[in-house]
Amino acid sequence: MNTATSDIAARLKAIPTASISDAMDSLGIHGTLHGLAPLTYNFRIGGPAFTVQYEAAGSERGSVGDFLDDVPPGAIVLIDNHARTDVTVWGGIMTEIAAARGIGGTVINGVCRDLNAALRQNYPLFSRGRFMRTGKDRVRLVAVNAPVTINDVELSPLDIICGDADGALAVPAARAEEIADIAERIEDVEARIIEAVKAGSTLVQARADLGYHDLQWRKA
């Protein structure tokens, strides 16, 4: 990960996904990954995507996780298993290795297993759920570090994947700095609104005075 990418990823990681989502809304950018939730509420991620795509193995034998040797520290493994919930594509061995190598977390359009390993290592996992049945010989690797589409969100390698207690989203790399600027502004305005209301203002007046609604309106 280069310095510029690392810096913007760190900025976005520090911002709640709610404000990032609002910033993206204001720019007409759709990146929310609906249905993908953290294993536990204290997990937070922010880093460039390392994309992985699986498909049903059919009559071919397939393995799960061999790509892990190529994932750089700080990256977020983004796995598309087409929202399947009947077989897992991430388990305890992968969690232990990813945590040891400093990988930033894993987001799965599908399910994971061996949750105790993730909790023990404090390794961030986001998925559609949990299930114990292995994907070995049931799925096969199609592509690594290639564009993927999850729900209706198109993602490219190195897009910034962010996640917290509210879920996960993808920030296009080419717009990441612009989105971070707006999201930080939203955070600042929201903090000032709370301060104003605590000091005696009405919520309606504080929002109007600080231009809150303008921040989230889509730009022409």
TALIN-V879569 format. One line per field, one symbol per residue. ss: DSSP state (@ for helix, = for strand, . for the rest). psi: psi as a letter, one per 40 degrees, with the letter a starting at -180 (. if undefined). burial: + if it has 9 or more other C-alpha atoms within 8 Angstrom, else -. A space follows every 50 residues. Layout:
ss=???
psi=???
burial=???
This chain:
ss=..@@@@@@@@@@@...@@@@@@@@@@.....=....==......====== ======.........@@@@@.....=====.......=...@@@@@@@@@ ....=====.==..@@@@@@@...===.==...=....======...=== ..===....=====..=====.@@@@@@@@@@@@@@@@@@@@@@@@@@.. ..@@@@@@@..@@@@@....
psi=hidddddddddddehiddddddddddefhhehghehiidieehhihiihh ihhiihdbeiiiihededeehiieihhhhhffeheeiiehaddddddddd efieihhhgaiiafddddddefhhhhaeaiiehiehediihdihfiiihh bfhhiiieihhiiadeaiihhhdeedddddddddddddddddddddddee iidddddddefddddeihi.
burial=+---++-++++++-+-+-++++++++----+++--++++---++++++++ +++++-+---++++------+-+++++++++++++-++++++-+++-++- --+++++++++++++-++--+-++++++++++--+++++++--+++++++ --+++++-+++++++-++++++---+--++-+++-++-++-++--++--- +----+++-+-+--++----
